[in-house]
Amino acid sequence: MNFLAQHMELVWCIIGCTLVTAIPRVLPVMYLRAEKLPPLLRHWLSFVPVSVMAALLASQIFYYNDKFDPTPGNLYLVAALPSLLVAWKTKSFFGTIIFAMLLVAGARFFGLY
Amino acid sequence: MPSPISAGVRRALPIVLGYVPVGFAFGVLAVKSQIPPALAVVMSVLLFAGSGQFVIAGLWGAGVGAASVVVAVFVVNLRHLLMSAALAEYLAPLKRWQRFLFGCELTDETFGVHIGAFQKGWQLATATLYSCNVTAHSAWVGGTALGVFCGELVTDVRPLGLDYALTAMFLALLVPQCVSRLHVVTALLAGVLSLGFKIAGMGQWNVVMATVLAACAGTCLLARQNRRPPEEHA
């Protein structure tokens, strides 16, 4: 109890953060009835997965060492191009991930980055 | 044919590769930010939120008050509202408390692998959903515990390419999403907007704003395409 009393503000902070993390995750999947939504909204939702993944991916590959870097000096970006090709051509999920990681590890091993 | 539980563990494997080192990095940062080790692990158990927890550690270390931290975390988490809504259709056969349990472990990465499976026509198996989520969650908590208690032991995961595991996974998930020219255009737009917002300094908002706008554009283009008579299709 002494430990909790000592870190009271942080404990309340964690409780608050737990609530604001869980609520957006659970409410839609618990209460949204997709079949009752208007068709326009259902179409909109069907574009959410592709959009959210592209938004996440773009901000990951264009930032290297926490800086915006659209140059060939950005290993994440350089490795993404052949990896996209492999994903498209082979359609292999695990194969693409292993290829991309090997590319990054290899470029570092050979001192290119 | 693997059992539903081992299918879920398998589905979580690329996530595990990424979560252990990132959880480890969070653990190291938490200790540096004056968060007690036990509470850092509790955070990983209760929150299970990569970007959210990094925001907490960063702000807490900078001496920001609890209320402001909670607001910042809420903004970072808004994107999960959209992911949860996109999964609702597929998870409708589950009971409400089952959807609650599933939602608690919804992250960018678990969303990605599950929606990918559903879109490929995967037959819903509850055990697979949960075993995947629990495996990913355990990797996150385990990585955090390692970082908190033995942060000095491991030096650098970069030579193994582990810092690229989650990026590679999103890449492998995104490509099969691009089923039509319309989806490719939407993806490109989302990527450009997300980058633009991030460069413009809208740090926590970039993903959710880019997703909302790009999905609107995709819907408009789809409506226009459907209005056009078929012979005009290029």
Chai-1 contact restraints between the chains, C-beta under 6 A:
chainA,res_idxA,chainB,res_idxB,connection_type,confidence,min_distance_angstrom,max_distance_angstrom,comment,restraint_id
A,E9,B,A66,contact,1.0,0.0,6.0,A-B,restraint_1
A,W12,B,A66,contact,1.0,0.0,6.0,A-B,restraint_2
A,C13,B,A66,contact,1.0,0.0,6.0,A-B,restraint_3
A,C13,B,V69,contact,1.0,0.0,6.0,A-B,restraint_4
A,I14,B,M43,contact,1.0,0.0,6.0,A-B,restraint_5
A,G16,B,V70,contact,1.0,0.0,6.0,A-B,restraint_6
A,C17,B,V70,contact,1.0,0.0,6.0,A-B,restraint_7
A,C17,B,V73,contact,1.0,0.0,6.0,A-B,restraint_8
A,T18,B,L46,contact,1.0,0.0,6.0,A-B,restraint_9
A,T18,B,L47,contact,1.0,0.0,6.0,A-B,restraint_10
A,V20,B,V70,contact,1.0,0.0,6.0,A-B,restraint_11
A,V20,B,V73,contact,1.0,0.0,6.0,A-B,restraint_12
A,V20,B,F74,contact,1.0,0.0,6.0,A-B,restraint_13
A,T21,B,L47,contact,1.0,0.0,6.0,A-B,restraint_14
A,T21,B,A49,contact,1.0,0.0,6.0,A-B,restraint_15
A,T21,B,G52,contact,1.0,0.0,6.0,A-B,restraint_16
A,T21,B,N77,contact,1.0,0.0,6.0,A-B,restraint_17
A,A22,B,C104,contact,1.0,0.0,6.0,A-B,restraint_18
A,P24,B,N77,contact,1.0,0.0,6.0,A-B,restraint_19
A,P24,B,H80,contact,1.0,0.0,6.0,A-B,restraint_20
A,P24,B,L81,contact,1.0,0.0,6.0,A-B,restraint_21
A,R25,B,H80,contact,1.0,0.0,6.0,A-B,restraint_22
A,R25,B,S84,contact,1.0,0.0,6.0,A-B,restraint_23
A,R25,B,G103,contact,1.0,0.0,6.0,A-B,restraint_24
A,R25,B,L106,contact,1.0,0.0,6.0,A-B,restraint_25
A,V26,B,F100,contact,1.0,0.0,6.0,A-B,restraint_26
A,V26,B,G103,contact,1.0,0.0,6.0,A-B,restraint_27
A,P28,B,S84,contact,1.0,0.0,6.0,A-B,restraint_28
A,P28,B,A85,contact,1.0,0.0,6.0,A-B,restraint_29
A,P28,B,A88,contact,1.0,0.0,6.0,A-B,restraint_30
A,V29,B,S84,contact,1.0,0.0,6.0,A-B,restraint_31
A,V29,B,L87,contact,1.0,0.0,6.0,A-B,restraint_32
A,V29,B,A88,contact,1.0,0.0,6.0,A-B,restraint_33
A,V29,B,L91,contact,1.0,0.0,6.0,A-B,restraint_34
A,V29,B,R99,contact,1.0,0.0,6.0,A-B,restraint_35
A,V29,B,G103,contact,1.0,0.0,6.0,A-B,restraint_36
A,M30,B,R96,contact,1.0,0.0,6.0,A-B,restraint_37
A,M30,B,R99,contact,1.0,0.0,6.0,A-B,restraint_38
A,M30,B,F100,contact,1.0,0.0,6.0,A-B,restraint_39
A,L32,B,A85,contact,1.0,0.0,6.0,A-B,restraint_40
A,L32,B,A88,contact,1.0,0.0,6.0,A-B,restraint_41
A,A34,B,A88,contact,1.0,0.0,6.0,A-B,restraint_42
A,A34,B,E89,contact,1.0,0.0,6.0,A-B,restraint_43
A,H43,B,T219,contact,1.0,0.0,6.0,A-B,restraint_44
A,H43,B,L222,contact,1.0,0.0,6.0,A-B,restraint_45
A,W44,B,A215,contact,1.0,0.0,6.0,A-B,restraint_46
A,W44,B,T219,contact,1.0,0.0,6.0,A-B,restraint_47
A,L45,B,A85,contact,1.0,0.0,6.0,A-B,restraint_48
A,L45,B,A86,contact,1.0,0.0,6.0,A-B,restraint_49
A,F47,B,T186,contact,1.0,0.0,6.0,A-B,restraint_50
A,F47,B,A215,contact,1.0,0.0,6.0,A-B,restraint_51
A,F47,B,G218,contact,1.0,0.0,6.0,A-B,restraint_52
A,V48,B,L82,contact,1.0,0.0,6.0,A-B,restraint_53
A,V48,B,A86,contact,1.0,0.0,6.0,A-B,restraint_54
A,V48,B,A215,contact,1.0,0.0,6.0,A-B,restraint_55
A,P49,B,A86,contact,1.0,0.0,6.0,A-B,restraint_56
A,P49,B,I115,contact,1.0,0.0,6.0,A-B,restraint_57
A,P49,B,Q177,contact,1.0,0.0,6.0,A-B,restraint_58
A,V50,B,Q177,contact,1.0,0.0,6.0,A-B,restraint_59
A,V50,B,H183,contact,1.0,0.0,6.0,A-B,restraint_60
A,V50,B,T186,contact,1.0,0.0,6.0,A-B,restraint_61
A,V50,B,A187,contact,1.0,0.0,6.0,A-B,restraint_62
A,S51,B,T186,contact,1.0,0.0,6.0,A-B,restraint_63
A,S51,B,A190,contact,1.0,0.0,6.0,A-B,restraint_64
A,S51,B,T211,contact,1.0,0.0,6.0,A-B,restraint_65
A,S51,B,A214,contact,1.0,0.0,6.0,A-B,restraint_66
A,S51,B,A215,contact,1.0,0.0,6.0,A-B,restraint_67
A,V52,B,T211,contact,1.0,0.0,6.0,A-B,restraint_68
A,M53,B,F170,contact,1.0,0.0,6.0,A-B,restraint_69
A,M53,B,L173,contact,1.0,0.0,6.0,A-B,restraint_70
A,M53,B,L174,contact,1.0,0.0,6.0,A-B,restraint_71
A,A54,B,L174,contact,1.0,0.0,6.0,A-B,restraint_72
A,A54,B,A187,contact,1.0,0.0,6.0,A-B,restraint_73
A,A54,B,A190,contact,1.0,0.0,6.0,A-B,restraint_74
A,A54,B,G191,contact,1.0,0.0,6.0,A-B,restraint_75
A,A55,B,A190,contact,1.0,0.0,6.0,A-B,restraint_76
A,A55,B,S194,contact,1.0,0.0,6.0,A-B,restraint_77
A,A55,B,V207,contact,1.0,0.0,6.0,A-B,restraint_78
A,A55,B,A210,contact,1.0,0.0,6.0,A-B,restraint_79
A,A55,B,T211,contact,1.0,0.0,6.0,A-B,restraint_80
A,L56,B,D108,contact,1.0,0.0,6.0,A-B,restraint_81
A,L56,B,F170,contact,1.0,0.0,6.0,A-B,restraint_82
A,L56,B,V207,contact,1.0,0.0,6.0,A-B,restraint_83
A,L57,B,F170,contact,1.0,0.0,6.0,A-B,restraint_84
A,L57,B,L174,contact,1.0,0.0,6.0,A-B,restraint_85
A,A58,B,G191,contact,1.0,0.0,6.0,A-B,restraint_86
A,A58,B,S194,contact,1.0,0.0,6.0,A-B,restraint_87
A,A58,B,L195,contact,1.0,0.0,6.0,A-B,restraint_88
A,S59,B,S194,contact,1.0,0.0,6.0,A-B,restraint_89
A,S59,B,K198,contact,1.0,0.0,6.0,A-B,restraint_90
A,Q60,B,T167,contact,1.0,0.0,6.0,A-B,restraint_91
A,F62,B,L195,contact,1.0,0.0,6.0,A-B,restraint_92
A,F68,B,I199,contact,1.0,0.0,6.0,A-B,restraint_93
A,S83,B,L171,contact,1.0,0.0,6.0,A-B,restraint_94
A,A87,B,A172,contact,1.0,0.0,6.0,A-B,restraint_95
A,A87,B,V175,contact,1.0,0.0,6.0,A-B,restraint_96
A,W88,B,V175,contact,1.0,0.0,6.0,A-B,restraint_97
A,F93,B,A172,contact,1.0,0.0,6.0,A-B,restraint_98
A,T96,B,A172,contact,1.0,0.0,6.0,A-B,restraint_99
A,I97,B,P14,contact,1.0,0.0,6.0,A-B,restraint_100
A,I97,B,A168,contact,1.0,0.0,6.0,A-B,restraint_101
A,I97,B,M169,contact,1.0,0.0,6.0,A-B,restraint_102
A,I97,B,A172,contact,1.0,0.0,6.0,A-B,restraint_103
A,A100,B,A168,contact,1.0,0.0,6.0,A-B,restraint_104
A,M101,B,G161,contact,1.0,0.0,6.0,A-B,restraint_105
A,M101,B,Y164,contact,1.0,0.0,6.0,A-B,restraint_106
A,M101,B,A168,contact,1.0,0.0,6.0,A-B,restraint_107
A,V104,B,G161,contact,1.0,0.0,6.0,A-B,restraint_108
A,V104,B,Y164,contact,1.0,0.0,6.0,A-B,restraint_109
A,A105,B,L160,contact,1.0,0.0,6.0,A-B,restraint_110
A,A105,B,G161,contact,1.0,0.0,6.0,A-B,restraint_111
A,R108,B,P159,contact,1.0,0.0,6.0,A-B,restraint_112
